[in-house]
Amino acid sequence: MLSVKSIKDNKEYLKEYFKLSSLEWGEAYKRDDFEDIIDKRASDVLNGTNDNIILVLGLFDNDNFIGFISLFKYDDNYDYTPWYATMYVKSEYRGKHYSKILNDALLDECKKLGYDRIYLKSELVNYYEKFGAKYIKNLSDKEKLFFMDLKR
């Protein structure tokens, strides 16, 4: 049975979240102290010393962690807030529309938190638009800035 739940207070799921995020988008996995870095990042969220992460939702099939999505307060390079961030589904589960489940859960939580609009950036073409993202501008040759209106 599929379920979406917050993983912001679970160290083991947070560690997997940071590992997968680093493998997909970061460079920390190349370092010798990778496990220490991941442990510190998870501890920072649990201890409240990471003020950027608003929420992290995990998608589960029973107890099997399938993927995640998160909402950040800010992106270091841009002044928009909040940021729809790090949607990820493990490769063996792709093609089953699980990203839509994660997207819908994040948007519902954002509405509950009182947000009218959230922002995201992506190099993907015609992907986030199917979830309702609206184009704002190009950030680089490949990356574009979008928003999602939550006042529907």
N, CA, C and O of each residue as an XYZ file, in Angstrom:
608
protein
N       0.839     -1.180      0.000
C       0.000      0.000      0.000
C       0.887      1.248      0.000
O       1.807      1.361      0.810
N       0.610      2.171     -0.899
C       1.381      3.407     -1.010
C       0.953      4.421      0.043
O      -0.231      4.552      0.354
N       1.930      5.130      0.581
C       1.632      6.211      1.514
C       2.723      7.276      1.400
O       3.861      6.992      1.026
N       2.344      8.496      1.731
C       3.286      9.614      1.778
C       3.296     10.123      3.210
O       2.245     10.374      3.798
N       4.500     10.273      3.767
C       4.592     10.785      5.128
C       5.857     11.604      5.301
O       6.831     11.455      4.564
N       5.810     12.465      6.288
C       6.971     13.293      6.598
C       8.097     12.403      7.099
O       7.881     11.489      7.894
N       9.305     12.688      6.619
C      10.478     11.962      7.125
C      11.441     12.914      7.827
O      12.577     12.546      8.128
N      10.993     14.117      8.081
C      11.866     15.132      8.668
C      12.294     14.804     10.098
O      13.253     15.387     10.602
N      11.605     13.894     10.744
C      11.959     13.537     12.120
C      12.477     12.099     12.240
O      12.498     11.544     13.338
N      12.896     11.490     11.123
C      13.393     10.115     11.133
C      14.820     10.080     10.592
O      15.031     10.269      9.394
N      15.794      9.842     11.458
C      17.208      9.931     11.077
C      17.570      8.975      9.944
O      18.283      9.370      9.021
N      17.102      7.739      9.988
C      17.487      6.768      8.956
C      16.945      7.175      7.589
O      17.663      7.092      6.593
N      15.690      7.611      7.529
C      15.135      8.065      6.249
C      15.796      9.361      5.797
O      16.022      9.551      4.601
N      16.107     10.246      6.723
C      16.817     11.478      6.357
C      18.196     11.155      5.777
O      18.626     11.781      4.808
N      18.881     10.186      6.364
C      20.197      9.803      5.846
C      20.070      9.263      4.422
O      20.888      9.587      3.561
N      19.054      8.446      4.174
C      18.855      7.941      2.810
C      18.492      9.089      1.870
O      18.955      9.124      0.730
N      17.679     10.017      2.334
C      17.324     11.208      1.553
C      18.585     11.983      1.146
O      18.752     12.335     -0.021
N      19.464     12.243      2.109
C      20.682     12.995      1.805
C      21.640     12.201      0.921
O      22.308     12.783      0.067
N      21.719     10.901      1.107
C      22.575     10.070      0.242
C      22.089     10.124     -1.197
O      22.866     10.395     -2.113
N      20.807      9.868     -1.391
C      20.248      9.871     -2.741
C      20.324     11.253     -3.375
O      20.604     11.373     -4.568
N      20.076     12.300     -2.586
C      20.192     13.668     -3.105
C      21.608     13.964     -3.562
O      21.814     14.569     -4.614
N      22.579     13.541     -2.776
C      23.974     13.786     -3.125
C      24.375     13.017     -4.379
O      25.087     13.539     -5.236
N      23.917     11.788     -4.477
C      24.230     10.991     -5.670
C      23.600     11.584     -6.923
O      24.183     11.527     -8.006
N      22.413     12.150     -6.772
C      21.696     12.710     -7.926
C      22.167     14.115     -8.281
O      22.326     14.430     -9.461
N      22.395     14.969     -7.272
C      22.644     16.382     -7.553
C      23.916     16.943     -6.946
O      24.286     18.073     -7.267
N      24.592     16.216     -6.096
C      25.719     16.792     -5.364
C      27.047     16.125     -5.650
O      27.171     15.280     -6.536
N      28.016     16.525     -4.885
C      29.376     16.021     -5.029
C      29.895     15.338     -3.775
O      30.977     14.753     -3.805
N      29.159     15.395     -2.677
C      29.657     14.881     -1.405
C      30.005     13.401     -1.465
O      30.892     12.943     -0.745
N      29.310     12.642     -2.325
C      29.551     11.204     -2.402
C      30.968     10.862     -2.848
O      31.416      9.730     -2.661
N      31.671     11.814     -3.428
C      33.049     11.591     -3.883
C      34.066     11.727     -2.754
O      35.241     11.409     -2.938
N      33.632     12.188     -1.609
C      34.554     12.451     -0.501
C      34.720     11.224      0.386
O      33.815     10.398      0.505
N      35.884     11.121      1.000
C      36.163     10.013      1.902
C      35.282     10.043      3.143
O      34.985      8.999      3.723
N      34.867     11.231      3.550
C      34.045     11.367      4.744
C      32.551     11.467      4.418
O      31.794     12.093      5.161
N      32.133     10.859      3.323
C      30.754     10.923      2.842
C      29.749     10.512      3.922
O      28.768     11.221      4.150
N      29.977      9.392      4.579
C      29.036      8.922      5.608
C      28.931      9.919      6.760
O      27.848     10.127      7.306
N      30.055     10.535      7.130
C      30.035     11.543      8.197
C      29.241     12.772      7.772
O      28.498     13.347      8.568
N      29.404     13.169      6.515
C      28.667     14.315      5.977
C      27.162     14.034      6.022
O      26.382     14.879      6.460
N      26.765     12.860      5.574
C      25.348     12.484      5.554
C      24.793     12.450      6.972
O      23.698     12.953      7.223
N      25.536     11.865      7.892
C      25.100     11.797      9.287
C      24.924     13.201      9.873
O      23.958     13.458     10.591
N      25.845     14.098      9.571
C      25.775     15.484     10.062
C      24.559     16.203      9.478
O      23.842     16.899     10.197
N      24.331     16.037      8.182
C      23.173     16.697      7.555
C      21.868     16.231      8.187
O      20.983     17.040      8.466
N      21.749     14.922      8.411
C      20.533     14.395      9.046
C      20.403     14.933     10.465
O      19.317     15.337     10.879
N      21.496     14.941     11.205
C      21.469     15.460     12.582
C      21.097     16.931     12.609
O      20.363     17.364     13.497
N      21.594     17.710     11.648
C      21.264     19.135     11.584
C      19.763     19.354     11.411
O      19.193     20.266     12.009
N      19.122     18.520     10.594
C      17.677     18.644     10.416
C      16.966     18.264     11.712
O      16.066     18.973     12.161
N      17.368     17.156     12.306
C      16.732     16.692     13.540
C      16.903     17.681     14.689
O      16.000     17.847     15.509
N      18.050     18.331     14.745
C      18.346     19.277     15.827
C      17.844     20.687     15.553
O      17.938     21.557     16.419
N      17.313     20.921     14.359
C      16.808     22.239     14.017
C      17.880     23.238     13.614
O      17.609     24.437     13.544
N      19.103     22.764     13.344
C      20.168     23.684     12.948
C      20.243     23.864     11.430
O      21.037     24.671     10.946
N      19.437     23.131     10.681
C      19.288     23.380      9.251
C      17.981     24.139      9.098
O      16.899     23.557      9.188
N      18.086     25.444      8.867
C      16.872     26.260      8.799
C      16.299     26.366      7.401
O      15.298     27.056      7.207
N      16.895     25.707      6.423
C      16.419     25.821      5.052
C      15.316     24.815      4.713
O      14.434     25.120      3.910
N      15.351     23.648      5.300
C      14.386     22.613      4.941
C      13.083     22.819      5.714
O      13.047     22.739      6.942
N      12.021     23.085      4.963
C      10.707     23.253      5.564
C      10.064     21.888      5.784
O       9.548     21.600      6.864
N      10.101     21.051      4.745
C       9.552     19.716      4.894
C      10.199     18.756      3.909
O      10.699     19.154      2.857
N      10.178     17.480      4.278
C      10.638     16.399      3.412
C       9.582     15.307      3.517
O       9.295     14.802      4.602
N       9.012     14.954      2.375
C       8.006     13.904      2.332
C       8.601     12.679      1.653
O       9.269     12.790      0.626
N       8.356     11.526      2.228
C       8.801     10.272      1.641
C       7.608      9.506      1.097
O       6.517      9.548      1.666
N       7.826      8.803     -0.014
C       6.813      7.928     -0.586
C       7.199      6.494     -0.239
O       8.338      6.081     -0.456
N       6.256      5.746      0.294
C       6.515      4.387      0.761
C       5.524      3.407      0.151
O       4.353      3.727     -0.056
N       6.013      2.216     -0.129
C       5.168      1.076     -0.457
C       5.332      0.145      0.730
O       6.339     -0.553      0.853
N       4.327      0.141      1.605
C       4.454     -0.462      2.935
C       5.632      0.214      3.629
O       5.574      1.424      3.848
N       6.692     -0.498      3.986
C       7.850      0.123      4.637
C       8.994      0.396      3.674
O      10.063      0.834      4.098
N       8.789      0.147      2.392
C       9.839      0.325      1.390
C       9.872      1.779      0.918
O       8.891      2.285      0.372
N      11.002      2.439      1.132
C      11.195      3.851      0.772
C      11.417      3.955     -0.740
O      12.427      3.481     -1.259
N      10.470      4.574     -1.435
C      10.475      4.648     -2.894
C      11.087      5.948     -3.404
O      11.823      5.942     -4.391
N      10.787      7.055     -2.742
C      11.254      8.354     -3.221
C      10.898      9.446     -2.250
O      10.402      9.191     -1.153
N      11.161     10.681     -2.672
C      10.948     11.818     -1.777
C      10.766     13.100     -2.560
O      11.024     13.172     -3.762
N      10.313     14.105     -1.839
C      10.201     15.470     -2.358
C      10.375     16.397     -1.155
O      10.053     16.031     -0.024
N      10.885     17.592     -1.412
C      11.104     18.500     -0.284
C      10.756     19.936     -0.653
O      10.629     20.292     -1.825
N      10.609     20.733      0.378
C      10.344     22.157      0.240
C      11.392     22.897      1.055
O      11.557     22.641      2.247
N      12.100     23.814      0.407
C      13.146     24.607      1.056
C      12.671     26.049      1.202
O      11.860     26.528      0.410
N      13.181     26.730      2.218
C      12.871     28.153      2.399
C      13.499     28.989      1.294
O      12.895     29.949      0.816
N      14.716     28.624      0.887
C      15.428     29.450     -0.083
C      16.387     28.614     -0.917
O      16.729     27.481     -0.577
N      16.799     29.211     -2.007
C      17.879     28.705     -2.842
C      18.986     29.742     -2.715
O      18.723     30.941     -2.802
N      20.202     29.300     -2.513
C      21.312     30.230     -2.276
C      21.531     31.231     -3.402
O      22.123     32.288     -3.181
N      21.065     30.915     -4.602
C      21.361     31.771     -5.754
C      20.223     32.703     -6.163
O      20.418     33.576     -7.008
N      19.039     32.530     -5.576
C      17.881     33.310     -6.031
C      17.066     33.799     -4.838
O      17.111     33.202     -3.762
N      16.321     34.887     -5.032
C      15.584     35.526     -3.954
C      14.135     35.050     -3.809
O      13.400     35.586     -2.980
N      13.719     34.080     -4.577
C      12.343     33.591     -4.495
C      12.195     32.631     -3.316
O      13.157     31.970     -2.923
N      10.989     32.557     -2.755
C      10.749     31.633     -1.649
C       9.277     31.248     -1.605
O       8.429     32.074     -1.943
N       8.945     30.041     -1.207
C       9.780     28.877     -0.939
C      10.081     28.091     -2.214
O       9.503     28.351     -3.269
N      10.988     27.135     -2.099
C      11.465     26.336     -3.236
C      10.948     24.910     -3.191
O      11.157     24.192     -2.213
N      10.279     24.512     -4.244
C       9.910     23.119     -4.522
C      11.226     22.468     -4.931
O      11.861     22.894     -5.895
N      11.634     21.434     -4.197
C      12.989     20.920     -4.424
C      13.051     19.397     -4.357
O      12.171     18.739     -3.802
N      14.087     18.879     -4.921
C      14.546     17.494     -4.811
C      13.475     16.418     -4.944
O      13.400     15.532     -4.093
N      12.654     16.465     -5.974
C      11.756     15.338     -6.215
C      12.578     14.208     -6.814
O      13.308     14.394     -7.788
N      12.441     13.030     -6.208
C      13.246     11.889     -6.638
C      12.459     10.601     -6.421
O      11.857     10.392     -5.367
N      12.475      9.748     -7.435
C      11.915      8.403     -7.335
C      13.015      7.438     -7.749
O      13.649      7.618     -8.789
N      13.239      6.417     -6.935
C      14.277      5.428     -7.240
C      14.025      4.829     -8.619
O      12.879      4.623     -9.018
N      15.097      4.555     -9.334
C      15.007      4.146    -10.739
C      14.094      2.941    -10.965
O      13.377      2.893    -11.965
N      14.109      1.985    -10.067
C      13.284      0.786    -10.266
C      11.785      1.051    -10.116
O      10.973      0.177    -10.418
N      11.409      2.254     -9.649
C      10.009      2.603     -9.466
C       9.533      3.664    -10.453
O       8.379      4.090    -10.397
N      10.396      4.085    -11.340
C      10.015      5.139    -12.286
C       9.049      4.613    -13.338
O       8.988      3.414    -13.613
N       8.295      5.548    -13.920
C       7.331      5.192    -14.950
C       5.994      4.736    -14.395
O       5.148      4.250    -15.146
N       5.788      4.885    -13.098
C       4.545      4.445    -12.457
C       3.739      5.623    -11.914
O       2.800      5.433    -11.140
N       4.104      6.830    -12.317
C       3.406      8.058    -11.916
C       3.554      8.376    -10.432
O       2.718      9.078     -9.863
N       4.603      7.870     -9.806
C       4.840      8.155     -8.400
C       5.235      9.610     -8.179
O       5.004     10.162     -7.103
N       5.830     10.233     -9.200
C       6.178     11.648     -9.053
C       4.917     12.497     -8.910
O       4.938     13.511     -8.212
N       3.837     12.107     -9.547
C       2.576     12.842     -9.400
C       2.057     12.728     -7.973
O       1.539     13.699     -7.420
N       2.191     11.555     -7.377
C       1.761     11.370     -5.989
C       2.567     12.286     -5.073
O       2.009     12.947     -4.197
N       3.888     12.320     -5.282
C       4.748     13.193     -4.473
C       4.405     14.661     -4.695
O       4.282     15.431     -3.742
N       4.253     15.040     -5.962
C       3.917     16.431     -6.293
C       2.618     16.850     -5.616
O       2.563     17.900     -4.976
N       1.579     16.042     -5.750
C       0.286     16.388     -5.165
C       0.374     16.508     -3.642
O      -0.227     17.402     -3.046
N       1.128     15.600     -3.020
C       1.287     15.650     -1.563
C       2.007     16.929     -1.137
O       1.633     17.560     -0.149
N       3.046     17.306     -1.892
C       3.772     18.533     -1.559
C       2.874     19.759     -1.709
O       2.862     20.630     -0.839
N       2.131     19.828     -2.798
C       1.247     20.974     -3.007
C       0.188     21.059     -1.910
O      -0.126     22.153     -1.440
N      -0.365     19.919     -1.498
C      -1.343     19.917     -0.405
C      -0.718     20.457      0.883
O      -1.329     21.268      1.579
N       0.493     20.011      1.197
C       1.168     20.482      2.409
C       1.482     21.978      2.325
O       1.365     22.698      3.317
N       1.879     22.436      1.144
C       2.171     23.864      0.968
C       0.931     24.718      1.204
O       1.013     25.790      1.804
N      -0.209     24.241      0.735
C      -1.463     24.955      0.974
C      -1.771     25.003      2.465
O      -2.182     26.040      2.986
N      -1.572     23.877      3.150
C      -1.810     23.833      4.598
C      -0.891     24.796      5.341
O      -1.269     25.356      6.370
N       0.313     24.985      4.816
C       1.267     25.902      5.437
C       0.986     27.362      5.089
O       1.642     28.265      5.609
N       0.006     27.592      4.206
C      -0.408     28.947      3.879
C       0.313     29.592      2.705
O       0.207     30.803      2.513
N       1.037     28.818      1.924
C       1.726     29.380      0.766
C       0.762     29.557     -0.398
O      -0.070     28.689     -0.663
N       0.878     30.686     -1.092
C       0.081     30.954     -2.287
C       0.826     30.570     -3.561
O       0.219     30.322     -4.603
N       2.158     30.527     -3.456
C       2.991     30.277     -4.635
C       4.300     29.639     -4.179
O       4.846     29.995     -3.134
N       4.792     28.700     -4.968
C       6.107     28.118     -4.728
C       6.899     28.170     -6.024
O       6.325     28.263     -7.109
N       8.217     28.108     -5.908
C       9.110     28.258     -7.054
C       9.959     27.011     -7.233
O      10.239     26.275     -6.286
N      10.358     26.800     -8.477
C      11.269     25.703     -8.770
C      12.097     26.055     -9.984
O      11.732     26.906    -10.795
N      13.227     25.370    -10.082
C      14.090     25.523    -11.250
C      14.383     24.136    -11.787
O      14.481     23.171    -11.029
N      14.522     24.046    -13.100
C      14.752     22.738    -13.694
C      15.342     22.872    -15.089
O      15.134     23.867    -15.784
N      16.078     21.847    -15.474
C      16.553     21.704    -16.843
C      15.623     20.813    -17.651
O      15.767     20.717    -18.870
N      14.677     20.164    -16.996
C      13.760     19.267    -17.688
C      12.813     20.063    -18.578
O      12.349     21.141    -18.205
N      12.535     19.519    -19.752
C      11.660     20.175    -20.719
C      10.276     19.538    -20.640
O      10.135     18.318    -20.726
N       9.261     20.377    -20.475
C       7.866     19.938    -20.426
C       7.603     18.864    -19.374
O       6.818     17.944    -19.604
N       8.245     18.980    -18.243
C       8.013     18.015    -17.168
C       7.146     18.624    -16.062
O       6.056     18.125    -15.782
N       7.618     19.675    -15.449
C       6.878     20.272    -14.338
C       5.625     21.004    -14.811
O       4.705     21.240    -14.027
N       5.591     21.357    -16.076
C       4.396     21.996    -16.619
C       3.169     21.086    -16.480
O       2.056     21.574    -16.289
N       3.369     19.764    -16.577
C       2.233     18.838    -16.455
C       1.666     18.818    -15.028
O       0.553     18.340    -14.804
N       2.437     19.338    -14.072
C       1.972     19.452    -12.693
C       1.428     20.852    -12.407
O       1.018     21.141    -11.283
N       1.423     21.721    -13.420
C       0.884     23.059    -13.250
C       1.913     24.167    -13.141
O       1.555     25.317    -12.890
N       3.186     23.843    -13.324
C       4.230     24.868    -13.246
C       4.096     25.846    -14.408
O       3.796     25.464    -15.539
N       4.327     27.118    -14.093
C       4.282     28.188    -15.097
C       5.681     28.778    -15.256
O       6.365     29.058    -14.271
N       6.087     28.958    -16.481
C       7.407     29.492    -16.813
C       7.523     30.962    -16.385
O       6.601     31.753    -16.584
N       8.674     31.310    -15.794
C       8.973     32.699    -15.465
C      10.070     33.233    -16.385
O       9.876     34.221    -17.093
N      11.242     32.554    -16.364
C      12.355     33.025    -17.186
C      13.456     31.968    -17.235
O      13.469     31.021    -16.448
N      14.368     32.153    -18.172
C      15.559     31.308    -18.237
C      16.553     31.783    -17.185
O      16.757     32.982    -16.997
N      17.167     30.816    -16.503
C      18.211     31.133    -15.538
C      19.588     30.915    -16.146
O      20.570     31.522    -15.718
N      19.652     30.045    -17.146
C      20.893     29.747    -17.871
C      20.494     29.172    -19.224
O      19.318     29.185    -19.588
N      21.468     28.674    -19.960
C      21.152     28.087    -21.265
C      20.167     26.924    -21.142
O      19.335     26.712    -22.023
N      20.269     26.177    -20.047
C      19.423     24.998    -19.879
C      18.379     25.141    -18.786
O      17.272     24.619    -18.922
N      18.704     25.831    -17.718
C      17.834     25.869    -16.550
C      16.799     26.989    -16.638
O      17.104     28.117    -17.025
N      15.566     26.639    -16.267
C      14.469     27.602    -16.292
C      13.857     27.727    -14.903
O      13.886     26.793    -14.101
N      13.302     28.911    -14.641
C      12.604     29.189    -13.393
C      11.094     29.103    -13.648
O      10.582     29.609    -14.646
N      10.395     28.436    -12.700
C       8.950     28.268    -12.781
C       8.321     28.643    -11.446
O       9.013     28.776    -10.436
N       7.005     28.810    -11.454
C       6.244     28.926    -10.220
C       5.021     28.035    -10.317
O       4.573     27.670    -11.404
N       4.500     27.699     -9.164
C       3.225     26.979     -9.088
C       2.301     27.812     -8.219
O       2.625     28.151     -7.081
N       1.155     28.132     -8.774
C       0.152     28.919     -8.058
C      -0.702     27.974     -7.230
O      -1.238     27.002     -7.762
N      -0.836     28.238     -5.958
C      -1.564     27.364     -5.053
C      -2.930     27.902     -4.670
O      -3.607     27.325     -3.819
N      -3.344     29.006     -5.290
C      -4.615     29.655     -4.928
C      -5.811     29.103     -5.691
O      -6.879     29.714     -5.669
N      -5.668     27.998     -6.345
C      -6.729     27.434     -7.205
C      -8.013     27.214     -6.480
O      -8.985     26.748     -7.074
